[in-house]
Amino acid sequence: MTIFEAVGGEATFEQLVAAFYARVAVDPVLRPLYPEDLDGPERRLRLFLIQFFGGPATYNEERGEPMLRARHVPFKIGKRERDAWIANMSAALDSLDLPELVRDQIRGYFDGAATFLMNQPE
């Protein structure tokens, strides 16, 4: 069973990403990194997470390979931005009723990915 299936499929990722972007919209560190309209980034993150955790490959069909590092190079991501991203995503993740093991696996991915995307010295 994939994580996508274990959490109940697409609806759970819709909730997670919506909860995350509600926080981004008011976060003083993250908000300046995003365009005025958050719909595009929200959709792309949702599709990426669905695919990454075992759901349909719609992200690849629409955007090609994820190339996370390359897609994030234009944004200055240091420890401050990484920590804000993790804090907001963790709060969004904690707002869902998920089994602890699954939550820990998802959180582990987020932690590693956010660190990988850092491109500014500390």
VEXDOFI-578295 format. One record per atom (N, C-alpha, C, O): x, y negated, z; residue number from 1; chain; residue in one letter; atom name. Coordinates in Angstrom, 1 decimal. Example, Ala and Ser with C-alpha at 12.3 -4.5 7.8 and 13.67 -1.06 7.14 Angstrom:
2
{{13.2,5.7,7.8},1,'A','A','N'},
{{12.3,4.5,7.8},1,'A','A','CA'},
{{13.2,3.3,7.8},1,'A','A','C'},
{{14.2,3.3,8.5},1,'A','A','O'},
{{12.8,2.2,7.1},2,'A','S','N'},
{{13.7,1.1,7.1},2,'A','S','CA'},
{{12.9,0.0,7.9},2,'A','S','C'},
{{13.4,-1.1,8.0},2,'A','S','O'},
***
This chain:
122
{{0.8,1.2,0.0},1,'A','M','N'},
{{0.0,0.0,0.0},1,'A','M','CA'},
{{0.9,-1.2,0.0},1,'A','M','C'},
{{1.9,-1.3,0.7},1,'A','M','O'},
{{0.6,-2.2,-0.8},2,'A','T','N'},
{{1.3,-3.4,-0.9},2,'A','T','CA'},
{{0.8,-4.4,0.2},2,'A','T','C'},
{{-0.2,-4.2,0.8},2,'A','T','O'},
{{1.6,-5.4,0.5},3,'A','I','N'},
{{1.2,-6.5,1.4},3,'A','I','CA'},
{{-0.1,-7.2,0.9},3,'A','I','C'},
{{-1.0,-7.5,1.6},3,'A','I','O'},
{{-0.1,-7.4,-0.4},4,'A','F','N'},
{{-1.3,-8.0,-1.1},4,'A','F','CA'},
{{-2.5,-7.2,-0.7},4,'A','F','C'},
{{-3.5,-7.8,-0.3},4,'A','F','O'},
{{-2.5,-5.9,-0.8},5,'A','E','N'},
{{-3.6,-5.1,-0.4},5,'A','E','CA'},
{{-3.9,-5.1,1.1},5,'A','E','C'},
{{-5.0,-5.1,1.5},5,'A','E','O'},
{{-2.8,-5.0,1.9},6,'A','A','N'},
{{-2.9,-4.9,3.3},6,'A','A','CA'},
{{-3.6,-6.1,3.9},6,'A','A','C'},
{{-4.3,-6.0,5.0},6,'A','A','O'},
{{-3.4,-7.3,3.3},7,'A','V','N'},
{{-4.0,-8.5,3.8},7,'A','V','CA'},
{{-5.4,-8.8,3.3},7,'A','V','C'},
{{-6.0,-9.8,3.7},7,'A','V','O'},
{{-5.9,-8.0,2.3},8,'A','G','N'},
{{-7.2,-8.2,1.8},8,'A','G','CA'},
{{-7.2,-8.9,0.4},8,'A','G','C'},
{{-8.3,-9.3,0.0},8,'A','G','O'},
{{-6.1,-9.0,-0.2},9,'A','G','N'},
{{-6.0,-9.5,-1.6},9,'A','G','CA'},
{{-6.0,-11.0,-1.7},9,'A','G','C'},
{{-5.5,-11.7,-0.8},9,'A','G','O'},
{{-6.5,-11.4,-2.8},10,'A','E','N'},
{{-6.3,-12.8,-3.3},10,'A','E','CA'},
{{-6.9,-13.8,-2.3},10,'A','E','C'},
{{-6.4,-14.9,-2.1},10,'A','E','O'},
{{-8.1,-13.5,-1.7},11,'A','A','N'},
{{-8.7,-14.5,-0.8},11,'A','A','CA'},
{{-7.8,-14.9,0.4},11,'A','A','C'},
{{-7.9,-16.0,0.8},11,'A','A','O'},
{{-7.1,-13.9,0.9},12,'A','T','N'},
{{-6.2,-14.3,2.0},12,'A','T','CA'},
{{-5.1,-15.2,1.6},12,'A','T','C'},
{{-4.7,-16.1,2.3},12,'A','T','O'},
{{-4.5,-15.0,0.4},13,'A','F','N'},
{{-3.5,-15.9,-0.1},13,'A','F','CA'},
{{-4.1,-17.3,-0.4},13,'A','F','C'},
{{-3.4,-18.3,-0.3},13,'A','F','O'},
{{-5.3,-17.3,-0.9},14,'A','E','N'},
{{-6.0,-18.6,-1.1},14,'A','E','CA'},
{{-6.1,-19.4,0.2},14,'A','E','C'},
{{-5.8,-20.6,0.3},14,'A','E','O'},
{{-6.5,-18.7,1.3},15,'A','Q','N'},
{{-6.6,-19.3,2.6},15,'A','Q','CA'},
{{-5.2,-19.8,3.1},15,'A','Q','C'},
{{-5.1,-20.9,3.6},15,'A','Q','O'},
{{-4.2,-18.9,3.0},16,'A','L','N'},
{{-2.9,-19.3,3.5},16,'A','L','CA'},
{{-2.4,-20.5,2.8},16,'A','L','C'},
{{-1.9,-21.4,3.4},16,'A','L','O'},
{{-2.4,-20.5,1.5},17,'A','V','N'},
{{-1.9,-21.6,0.7},17,'A','V','CA'},
{{-2.7,-22.9,0.9},17,'A','V','C'},
{{-2.1,-24.0,1.0},17,'A','V','O'},
{{-4.0,-22.8,1.0},18,'A','A','N'},
{{-4.8,-24.0,1.3},18,'A','A','CA'},
{{-4.5,-24.6,2.7},18,'A','A','C'},
{{-4.4,-25.8,2.8},18,'A','A','O'},
{{-4.3,-23.7,3.7},19,'A','A','N'},
{{-3.9,-24.1,5.0},19,'A','A','CA'},
{{-2.6,-24.8,5.0},19,'A','A','C'},
{{-2.3,-25.8,5.7},19,'A','A','O'},
{{-1.6,-24.2,4.2},20,'A','F','N'},
{{-0.3,-24.8,4.1},20,'A','F','CA'},
{{-0.4,-26.2,3.5},20,'A','F','C'},
{{0.2,-27.2,4.0},20,'A','F','O'},
{{-1.1,-26.3,2.4},21,'A','Y','N'},
{{-1.1,-27.6,1.7},21,'A','Y','CA'},
{{-1.9,-28.7,2.4},21,'A','Y','C'},
{{-1.7,-29.9,2.2},21,'A','Y','O'},
{{-2.8,-28.3,3.2},22,'A','A','N'},
{{-3.5,-29.2,4.1},22,'A','A','CA'},
{{-2.5,-29.9,5.1},22,'A','A','C'},
{{-2.6,-31.1,5.4},22,'A','A','O'},
{{-1.5,-29.1,5.5},23,'A','R','N'},
{{-0.5,-29.6,6.4},23,'A','R','CA'},
{{0.5,-30.5,5.6},23,'A','R','C'},
{{1.0,-31.5,6.1},23,'A','R','O'},
{{0.9,-30.0,4.4},24,'A','V','N'},
{{1.8,-30.7,3.6},24,'A','V','CA'},
{{1.3,-32.1,3.3},24,'A','V','C'},
{{2.0,-33.1,3.3},24,'A','V','O'},
{{0.0,-32.2,3.1},25,'A','A','N'},
{{-0.6,-33.5,2.7},25,'A','A','CA'},
{{-0.4,-34.6,3.8},25,'A','A','C'},
{{-0.4,-35.8,3.4},25,'A','A','O'},
{{-0.1,-34.2,5.0},26,'A','V','N'},
{{0.1,-35.2,6.1},26,'A','V','CA'},
{{1.4,-35.1,6.7},26,'A','V','C'},
{{1.7,-35.8,7.7},26,'A','V','O'},
{{2.3,-34.3,6.2},27,'A','D','N'},
{{3.6,-34.1,6.8},27,'A','D','CA'},
{{4.6,-35.2,6.2},27,'A','D','C'},
{{4.8,-35.3,5.0},27,'A','D','O'},
{{5.2,-36.0,7.1},28,'A','P','N'},
{{6.0,-37.1,6.7},28,'A','P','CA'},
{{7.3,-36.7,6.0},28,'A','P','C'},
{{7.9,-37.4,5.3},28,'A','P','O'},
{{7.8,-35.5,6.3},29,'A','V','N'},
{{9.0,-35.0,5.7},29,'A','V','CA'},
{{8.7,-34.4,4.3},29,'A','V','C'},
{{9.4,-34.6,3.3},29,'A','V','O'},
{{7.7,-33.5,4.2},30,'A','L','N'},
{{7.4,-32.8,3.0},30,'A','L','CA'},
{{6.6,-33.6,2.0},30,'A','L','C'},
{{6.8,-33.5,0.7},30,'A','L','O'},
{{5.7,-34.4,2.4},31,'A','R','N'},
{{4.8,-35.1,1.5},31,'A','R','CA'},
{{5.5,-35.8,0.4},31,'A','R','C'},
{{5.1,-35.8,-0.8},31,'A','R','O'},
{{6.6,-36.6,0.7},32,'A','P','N'},
{{7.3,-37.3,-0.4},32,'A','P','CA'},
{{7.9,-36.4,-1.5},32,'A','P','C'},
{{8.2,-36.8,-2.6},32,'A','P','O'},
{{8.1,-35.1,-1.2},33,'A','L','N'},
{{8.7,-34.2,-2.2},33,'A','L','CA'},
{{7.7,-33.7,-3.2},33,'A','L','C'},
{{8.0,-33.1,-4.3},33,'A','L','O'},
{{6.4,-33.9,-3.0},34,'A','Y','N'},
{{5.3,-33.4,-3.9},34,'A','Y','CA'},
{{4.7,-34.5,-4.7},34,'A','Y','C'},
{{4.7,-35.7,-4.3},34,'A','Y','O'},
{{4.1,-34.2,-5.8},35,'A','P','N'},
{{3.3,-35.2,-6.6},35,'A','P','CA'},
{{2.1,-35.6,-5.8},35,'A','P','C'},
{{1.7,-34.9,-4.9},35,'A','P','O'},
{{1.5,-36.7,-6.3},36,'A','E','N'},
{{0.3,-37.2,-5.6},36,'A','E','CA'},
{{-0.8,-36.1,-5.6},36,'A','E','C'},
{{-1.4,-35.9,-4.6},36,'A','E','O'},
{{-1.0,-35.5,-6.7},37,'A','D','N'},
{{-2.0,-34.4,-6.8},37,'A','D','CA'},
{{-1.4,-33.1,-6.4},37,'A','D','C'},
{{-0.5,-32.6,-7.1},37,'A','D','O'},
{{-1.8,-32.5,-5.3},38,'A','L','N'},
{{-1.3,-31.2,-4.8},38,'A','L','CA'},
{{-1.9,-30.0,-5.5},38,'A','L','C'},
{{-1.4,-28.9,-5.2},38,'A','L','O'},
{{-2.9,-30.2,-6.4},39,'A','D','N'},
{{-3.5,-29.0,-6.9},39,'A','D','CA'},
{{-2.6,-28.1,-7.7},39,'A','D','C'},
{{-2.7,-26.9,-7.6},39,'A','D','O'},
{{-1.7,-28.7,-8.5},40,'A','G','N'},
{{-0.8,-27.9,-9.3},40,'A','G','CA'},
{{0.2,-27.1,-8.5},40,'A','G','C'},
{{0.3,-25.9,-8.6},40,'A','G','O'},
{{0.9,-27.8,-7.5},41,'A','P','N'},
{{1.8,-27.0,-6.7},41,'A','P','CA'},
{{1.1,-25.9,-5.8},41,'A','P','C'},
{{1.6,-24.8,-5.6},41,'A','P','O'},
{{-0.1,-26.3,-5.4},42,'A','E','N'},
{{-0.9,-25.3,-4.6},42,'A','E','CA'},
{{-1.2,-24.1,-5.4},42,'A','E','C'},
{{-1.1,-22.9,-4.9},42,'A','E','O'},
{{-1.7,-24.3,-6.6},43,'A','R','N'},
{{-2.0,-23.1,-7.5},43,'A','R','CA'},
{{-0.8,-22.3,-7.8},43,'A','R','C'},
{{-0.8,-21.1,-7.8},43,'A','R','O'},
{{0.3,-23.0,-8.1},44,'A','R','N'},
{{1.6,-22.2,-8.5},44,'A','R','CA'},
{{2.1,-21.4,-7.3},44,'A','R','C'},
{{2.5,-20.2,-7.5},44,'A','R','O'},
{{2.0,-22.0,-6.1},45,'A','L','N'},
{{2.5,-21.2,-4.9},45,'A','L','CA'},
{{1.6,-20.0,-4.7},45,'A','L','C'},
{{2.0,-18.9,-4.4},45,'A','L','O'},
{{0.3,-20.3,-4.8},46,'A','R','N'},
{{-0.7,-19.2,-4.6},46,'A','R','CA'},
{{-0.4,-18.0,-5.5},46,'A','R','C'},
{{-0.4,-16.9,-5.1},46,'A','R','O'},
{{-0.3,-18.3,-6.8},47,'A','L','N'},
{{-0.1,-17.3,-7.8},47,'A','L','CA'},
{{1.3,-16.6,-7.6},47,'A','L','C'},
{{1.4,-15.4,-7.8},47,'A','L','O'},
{{2.3,-17.4,-7.2},48,'A','F','N'},
{{3.6,-16.8,-7.0},48,'A','F','CA'},
{{3.5,-15.8,-5.8},48,'A','F','C'},
{{4.0,-14.7,-5.9},48,'A','F','O'},
{{2.9,-16.2,-4.7},49,'A','L','N'},
{{2.8,-15.3,-3.5},49,'A','L','CA'},
{{2.0,-14.1,-3.8},49,'A','L','C'},
{{2.3,-13.0,-3.3},49,'A','L','O'},
{{0.9,-14.3,-4.5},50,'A','I','N'},
{{0.1,-13.1,-4.9},50,'A','I','CA'},
{{0.9,-12.1,-5.6},50,'A','I','C'},
{{0.9,-10.9,-5.3},50,'A','I','O'},
{{1.6,-12.6,-6.6},51,'A','Q','N'},
{{2.5,-11.7,-7.4},51,'A','Q','CA'},
{{3.6,-11.1,-6.6},51,'A','Q','C'},
{{3.8,-9.9,-6.6},51,'A','Q','O'},
{{4.3,-11.9,-5.8},52,'A','F','N'},
{{5.5,-11.4,-5.0},52,'A','F','CA'},
{{5.1,-10.3,-4.1},52,'A','F','C'},
{{5.8,-9.4,-3.9},52,'A','F','O'},
{{3.9,-10.5,-3.4},53,'A','F','N'},
{{3.5,-9.5,-2.4},53,'A','F','CA'},
{{2.6,-8.4,-3.0},53,'A','F','C'},
{{2.0,-7.6,-2.2},53,'A','F','O'},
{{2.7,-8.2,-4.3},54,'A','G','N'},
{{2.1,-7.0,-4.9},54,'A','G','CA'},
{{0.8,-7.1,-5.7},54,'A','G','C'},
{{0.2,-6.1,-6.1},54,'A','G','O'},
{{0.3,-8.4,-5.9},55,'A','G','N'},
{{-0.9,-8.6,-6.6},55,'A','G','CA'},
{{-0.6,-8.8,-8.1},55,'A','G','C'},
{{0.4,-8.5,-8.6},55,'A','G','O'},
{{-1.6,-9.2,-8.8},56,'A','P','N'},
{{-1.5,-9.4,-10.3},56,'A','P','CA'},
{{-0.4,-10.4,-10.6},56,'A','P','C'},
{{0.0,-11.3,-9.9},56,'A','P','O'},
{{0.2,-10.1,-11.8},57,'A','A','N'},
{{1.4,-10.9,-12.3},57,'A','A','CA'},
{{1.0,-12.1,-13.1},57,'A','A','C'},
{{1.6,-12.5,-14.1},57,'A','A','O'},
{{-0.1,-12.8,-12.7},58,'A','T','N'},
{{-0.5,-14.0,-13.3},58,'A','T','CA'},
{{0.5,-15.1,-13.4},58,'A','T','C'},
{{0.7,-15.8,-14.3},58,'A','T','O'},
{{1.3,-15.2,-12.3},59,'A','Y','N'},
{{2.4,-16.2,-12.2},59,'A','Y','CA'},
{{3.3,-16.0,-13.4},59,'A','Y','C'},
{{3.6,-17.0,-14.2},59,'A','Y','O'},
{{3.8,-14.8,-13.6},60,'A','N','N'},
{{4.8,-14.6,-14.7},60,'A','N','CA'},
{{4.1,-14.8,-16.0},60,'A','N','C'},
{{4.8,-15.3,-17.0},60,'A','N','O'},
{{2.9,-14.4,-16.2},61,'A','E','N'},
{{2.2,-14.6,-17.4},61,'A','E','CA'},
{{2.1,-16.0,-17.8},61,'A','E','C'},
{{2.2,-16.4,-19.0},61,'A','E','O'},
{{1.9,-16.9,-16.8},62,'A','E','N'},
{{1.7,-18.3,-17.1},62,'A','E','CA'},
{{3.0,-19.1,-17.1},62,'A','E','C'},
{{3.1,-20.1,-17.9},62,'A','E','O'},
{{3.9,-18.8,-16.2},63,'A','R','N'},
{{5.1,-19.6,-16.0},63,'A','R','CA'},
{{6.4,-18.9,-16.3},63,'A','R','C'},
{{7.5,-19.5,-16.4},63,'A','R','O'},
{{6.4,-17.6,-16.6},64,'A','G','N'},
{{7.6,-16.9,-16.8},64,'A','G','CA'},
{{8.2,-16.5,-15.5},64,'A','G','C'},
{{7.6,-16.5,-14.4},64,'A','G','O'},
{{9.5,-16.0,-15.5},65,'A','E','N'},
{{10.2,-15.6,-14.3},65,'A','E','CA'},
{{10.2,-16.7,-13.3},65,'A','E','C'},
{{10.3,-17.9,-13.6},65,'A','E','O'},
{{10.0,-16.4,-12.0},66,'A','P','N'},
{{10.0,-17.4,-11.0},66,'A','P','CA'},
{{11.1,-18.4,-10.9},66,'A','P','C'},
{{10.9,-19.6,-10.8},66,'A','P','O'},
{{12.3,-17.9,-11.0},67,'A','M','N'},
{{13.5,-18.8,-11.0},67,'A','M','CA'},
{{13.4,-19.8,-9.9},67,'A','M','C'},
{{13.6,-21.0,-10.1},67,'A','M','O'},
{{13.2,-19.4,-8.6},68,'A','L','N'},
{{12.9,-20.3,-7.5},68,'A','L','CA'},
{{14.0,-21.3,-7.3},68,'A','L','C'},
{{13.7,-22.5,-7.2},68,'A','L','O'},
{{15.2,-20.9,-7.3},69,'A','R','N'},
{{16.3,-21.8,-7.1},69,'A','R','CA'},
{{16.3,-22.9,-8.2},69,'A','R','C'},
{{16.4,-24.1,-7.9},69,'A','R','O'},
{{16.3,-22.5,-9.4},70,'A','A','N'},
{{16.3,-23.4,-10.5},70,'A','A','CA'},
{{15.1,-24.4,-10.5},70,'A','A','C'},
{{15.3,-25.6,-10.8},70,'A','A','O'},
{{14.0,-23.9,-10.2},71,'A','R','N'},
{{12.8,-24.8,-10.2},71,'A','R','CA'},
{{12.8,-25.8,-9.0},71,'A','R','C'},
{{12.1,-26.8,-9.1},71,'A','R','O'},
{{13.6,-25.5,-8.0},72,'A','H','N'},
{{13.7,-26.4,-6.8},72,'A','H','CA'},
{{14.9,-27.3,-6.8},72,'A','H','C'},
{{15.0,-28.2,-5.9},72,'A','H','O'},
{{15.8,-27.2,-7.8},73,'A','V','N'},
{{17.0,-28.0,-7.8},73,'A','V','CA'},
{{16.7,-29.5,-7.9},73,'A','V','C'},
{{17.4,-30.2,-7.2},73,'A','V','O'},
{{15.7,-29.9,-8.6},74,'A','P','N'},
{{15.4,-31.4,-8.6},74,'A','P','CA'},
{{15.0,-32.0,-7.2},74,'A','P','C'},
{{15.0,-33.2,-7.1},74,'A','P','O'},
{{14.7,-31.2,-6.3},75,'A','F','N'},
{{14.3,-31.7,-5.0},75,'A','F','CA'},
{{15.4,-31.6,-3.9},75,'A','F','C'},
{{16.1,-30.5,-3.9},75,'A','F','O'},
{{15.6,-32.6,-3.2},76,'A','K','N'},
{{16.6,-32.5,-2.1},76,'A','K','CA'},
{{16.0,-31.8,-0.9},76,'A','K','C'},
{{15.1,-32.2,-0.2},76,'A','K','O'},
{{16.6,-30.6,-0.7},77,'A','I','N'},
{{16.1,-29.7,0.3},77,'A','I','CA'},
{{17.3,-29.4,1.3},77,'A','I','C'},
{{18.2,-28.6,1.0},77,'A','I','O'},
{{17.2,-30.0,2.4},78,'A','G','N'},
{{18.2,-29.8,3.5},78,'A','G','CA'},
{{17.6,-29.1,4.6},78,'A','G','C'},
{{16.5,-28.6,4.5},78,'A','G','O'},
{{18.3,-29.0,5.7},79,'A','K','N'},
{{17.7,-28.3,6.9},79,'A','K','CA'},
{{16.4,-29.0,7.4},79,'A','K','C'},
{{15.5,-28.3,7.8},79,'A','K','O'},
{{16.4,-30.3,7.4},80,'A','R','N'},
{{15.1,-31.0,7.8},80,'A','R','CA'},
{{13.9,-30.6,7.0},80,'A','R','C'},
{{12.9,-30.3,7.5},80,'A','R','O'},
{{14.1,-30.5,5.6},81,'A','E','N'},
{{13.0,-30.2,4.7},81,'A','E','CA'},
{{12.7,-28.7,4.9},81,'A','E','C'},
{{11.5,-28.3,4.9},81,'A','E','O'},
{{13.7,-27.9,5.0},82,'A','R','N'},
{{13.5,-26.4,5.2},82,'A','R','CA'},
{{12.7,-26.2,6.5},82,'A','R','C'},
{{11.8,-25.4,6.5},82,'A','R','O'},
{{13.1,-26.8,7.6},83,'A','D','N'},
{{12.5,-26.6,8.8},83,'A','D','CA'},
{{11.0,-27.1,8.8},83,'A','D','C'},
{{10.2,-26.4,9.4},83,'A','D','O'},
{{10.8,-28.2,8.1},84,'A','A','N'},
{{9.4,-28.7,8.0},84,'A','A','CA'},
{{8.6,-27.7,7.2},84,'A','A','C'},
{{7.4,-27.4,7.6},84,'A','A','O'},
{{9.1,-27.2,6.1},85,'A','W','N'},
{{8.4,-26.2,5.3},85,'A','W','CA'},
{{8.0,-25.0,6.1},85,'A','W','C'},
{{6.9,-24.5,6.1},85,'A','W','O'},
{{9.0,-24.5,6.8},86,'A','I','N'},
{{8.8,-23.3,7.7},86,'A','I','CA'},
{{7.8,-23.5,8.8},86,'A','I','C'},
{{6.9,-22.7,9.0},86,'A','I','O'},
{{7.9,-24.7,9.4},87,'A','A','N'},
{{6.9,-25.0,10.5},87,'A','A','CA'},
{{5.5,-25.0,9.9},87,'A','A','C'},
{{4.6,-24.5,10.6},87,'A','A','O'},
{{5.3,-25.7,8.8},88,'A','N','N'},
{{4.0,-25.8,8.2},88,'A','N','CA'},
{{3.5,-24.5,7.7},88,'A','N','C'},
{{2.3,-24.1,7.9},88,'A','N','O'},
{{4.3,-23.7,7.1},89,'A','M','N'},
{{3.9,-22.4,6.6},89,'A','M','CA'},
{{3.7,-21.4,7.7},89,'A','M','C'},
{{2.7,-20.6,7.6},89,'A','M','O'},
{{4.4,-21.5,8.8},90,'A','S','N'},
{{4.2,-20.6,9.9},90,'A','S','CA'},
{{2.9,-20.9,10.6},90,'A','S','C'},
{{2.2,-20.0,11.0},90,'A','S','O'},
{{2.6,-22.2,10.7},91,'A','A','N'},
{{1.3,-22.6,11.3},91,'A','A','CA'},
{{0.1,-22.1,10.4},91,'A','A','C'},
{{-0.9,-21.6,10.9},91,'A','A','O'},
{{0.3,-22.2,9.1},92,'A','A','N'},
{{-0.7,-21.7,8.2},92,'A','A','CA'},
{{-0.9,-20.2,8.3},92,'A','A','C'},
{{-2.0,-19.7,8.3},92,'A','A','O'},
{{0.2,-19.5,8.4},93,'A','L','N'},
{{0.2,-18.1,8.5},93,'A','L','CA'},
{{-0.4,-17.7,9.8},93,'A','L','C'},
{{-1.2,-16.7,9.9},93,'A','L','O'},
{{-0.1,-18.4,10.9},94,'A','D','N'},
{{-0.7,-18.1,12.2},94,'A','D','CA'},
{{-2.2,-18.3,12.3},94,'A','D','C'},
{{-2.9,-17.8,13.2},94,'A','D','O'},
{{-2.7,-19.2,11.4},95,'A','S','N'},
{{-4.1,-19.5,11.4},95,'A','S','CA'},
{{-4.9,-18.3,10.8},95,'A','S','C'},
{{-6.2,-18.3,10.9},95,'A','S','O'},
{{-4.3,-17.3,10.2},96,'A','L','N'},
{{-5.0,-16.2,9.6},96,'A','L','CA'},
{{-5.0,-15.0,10.6},96,'A','L','C'},
{{-4.0,-14.9,11.4},96,'A','L','O'},
{{-6.0,-14.2,10.5},97,'A','D','N'},
{{-6.1,-13.0,11.4},97,'A','D','CA'},
{{-5.4,-11.9,10.6},97,'A','D','C'},
{{-6.1,-11.1,9.9},97,'A','D','O'},
{{-4.1,-11.7,10.8},98,'A','L','N'},
{{-3.4,-10.7,10.0},98,'A','L','CA'},
{{-2.7,-9.7,11.0},98,'A','L','C'},
{{-2.4,-10.2,12.2},98,'A','L','O'},
{{-2.5,-8.5,10.7},99,'A','P','N'},
{{-1.8,-7.6,11.5},99,'A','P','CA'},
{{-0.4,-8.1,11.8},99,'A','P','C'},
{{0.3,-8.7,10.9},99,'A','P','O'},
{{0.1,-8.0,13.0},100,'A','E','N'},
{{1.4,-8.6,13.4},100,'A','E','CA'},
{{2.6,-8.1,12.5},100,'A','E','C'},
{{3.4,-8.9,12.1},100,'A','E','O'},
{{2.6,-6.8,12.1},101,'A','L','N'},
{{3.7,-6.3,11.3},101,'A','L','CA'},
{{3.7,-7.0,9.9},101,'A','L','C'},
{{4.7,-7.4,9.4},101,'A','L','O'},
{{2.5,-7.2,9.3},102,'A','V','N'},
{{2.4,-7.8,8.0},102,'A','V','CA'},
{{2.8,-9.3,8.2},102,'A','V','C'},
{{3.5,-9.8,7.3},102,'A','V','O'},
{{2.3,-9.9,9.2},103,'A','R','N'},
{{2.7,-11.4,9.4},103,'A','R','CA'},
{{4.2,-11.5,9.5},103,'A','R','C'},
{{4.7,-12.4,9.0},103,'A','R','O'},
{{4.8,-10.6,10.3},104,'A','D','N'},
{{6.3,-10.7,10.4},104,'A','D','CA'},
{{7.0,-10.4,9.1},104,'A','D','C'},
{{8.0,-11.1,8.9},104,'A','D','O'},
{{6.5,-9.6,8.3},105,'A','Q','N'},
{{7.1,-9.3,7.0},105,'A','Q','CA'},
{{7.0,-10.6,6.1},105,'A','Q','C'},
{{8.0,-10.9,5.4},105,'A','Q','O'},
{{5.8,-11.2,6.1},106,'A','I','N'},
{{5.6,-12.4,5.3},106,'A','I','CA'},
{{6.5,-13.5,5.8},106,'A','I','C'},
{{7.2,-14.2,5.0},106,'A','I','O'},
{{6.5,-13.7,7.1},107,'A','R','N'},
{{7.3,-14.7,7.7},107,'A','R','CA'},
{{8.8,-14.5,7.4},107,'A','R','C'},
{{9.5,-15.5,7.2},107,'A','R','O'},
{{9.3,-13.3,7.4},108,'A','G','N'},
{{10.6,-13.0,7.1},108,'A','G','CA'},
{{11.0,-13.4,5.7},108,'A','G','C'},
{{12.1,-13.9,5.5},108,'A','G','O'},
{{10.1,-13.1,4.8},109,'A','Y','N'},
{{10.3,-13.6,3.4},109,'A','Y','CA'},
{{10.4,-15.1,3.3},109,'A','Y','C'},
{{11.3,-15.6,2.7},109,'A','Y','O'},
{{9.5,-15.8,4.0},110,'A','F','N'},
{{9.5,-17.2,3.9},110,'A','F','CA'},
{{10.8,-17.8,4.5},110,'A','F','C'},
{{11.3,-18.8,3.9},110,'A','F','O'},
{{11.2,-17.3,5.6},111,'A','D','N'},
{{12.4,-17.8,6.2},111,'A','D','CA'},
{{13.6,-17.6,5.3},111,'A','D','C'},
{{14.4,-18.6,5.1},111,'A','D','O'},
{{13.8,-16.5,4.7},112,'A','G','N'},
{{14.9,-16.2,3.8},112,'A','G','CA'},
{{14.8,-17.1,2.5},112,'A','G','C'},
{{15.8,-17.7,2.1},112,'A','G','O'},
{{13.6,-17.2,2.0},113,'A','A','N'},
{{13.4,-18.0,0.7},113,'A','A','CA'},
{{13.7,-19.5,1.0},113,'A','A','C'},
{{14.3,-20.1,0.2},113,'A','A','O'},
{{13.2,-20.0,2.1},114,'A','A','N'},
{{13.4,-21.4,2.4},114,'A','A','CA'},
{{14.8,-21.7,2.6},114,'A','A','C'},
{{15.3,-22.8,2.2},114,'A','A','O'},
{{15.6,-20.8,3.2},115,'A','T','N'},
{{17.0,-21.0,3.4},115,'A','T','CA'},
{{17.7,-21.0,2.1},115,'A','T','C'},
{{18.6,-21.8,1.8},115,'A','T','O'},
{{17.4,-20.0,1.3},116,'A','F','N'},
{{18.0,-19.9,-0.1},116,'A','F','CA'},
{{17.8,-21.1,-0.9},116,'A','F','C'},
{{18.7,-21.5,-1.7},116,'A','F','O'},
{{16.7,-21.8,-0.8},117,'A','L','N'},
{{16.4,-23.0,-1.6},117,'A','L','CA'},
{{17.1,-24.3,-1.1},117,'A','L','C'},
{{17.0,-25.3,-1.8},117,'A','L','O'},
{{17.7,-24.2,0.0},118,'A','M','N'},
{{18.4,-25.4,0.5},118,'A','M','CA'},
{{19.6,-25.8,-0.5},118,'A','M','C'},
{{20.3,-24.9,-0.9},118,'A','M','O'},
{{19.6,-27.1,-0.8},119,'A','N','N'},
{{20.6,-27.5,-1.8},119,'A','N','CA'},
{{21.4,-28.8,-1.3},119,'A','N','C'},
{{22.0,-29.4,-2.1},119,'A','N','O'},
{{21.2,-29.1,0.0},120,'A','Q','N'},
{{21.9,-30.3,0.5},120,'A','Q','CA'},
{{22.7,-29.8,1.7},120,'A','Q','C'},
{{22.3,-29.0,2.5},120,'A','Q','O'},
{{23.9,-30.4,1.9},121,'A','P','N'},
{{24.7,-30.1,3.0},121,'A','P','CA'},
{{24.1,-30.5,4.3},121,'A','P','C'},
{{23.3,-31.4,4.3},121,'A','P','O'},
{{24.4,-29.8,5.4},122,'A','E','N'},
{{23.8,-30.1,6.7},122,'A','E','CA'},
{{24.4,-31.4,7.2},122,'A','E','C'},
{{24.0,-31.8,8.3},122,'A','E','O'},
***
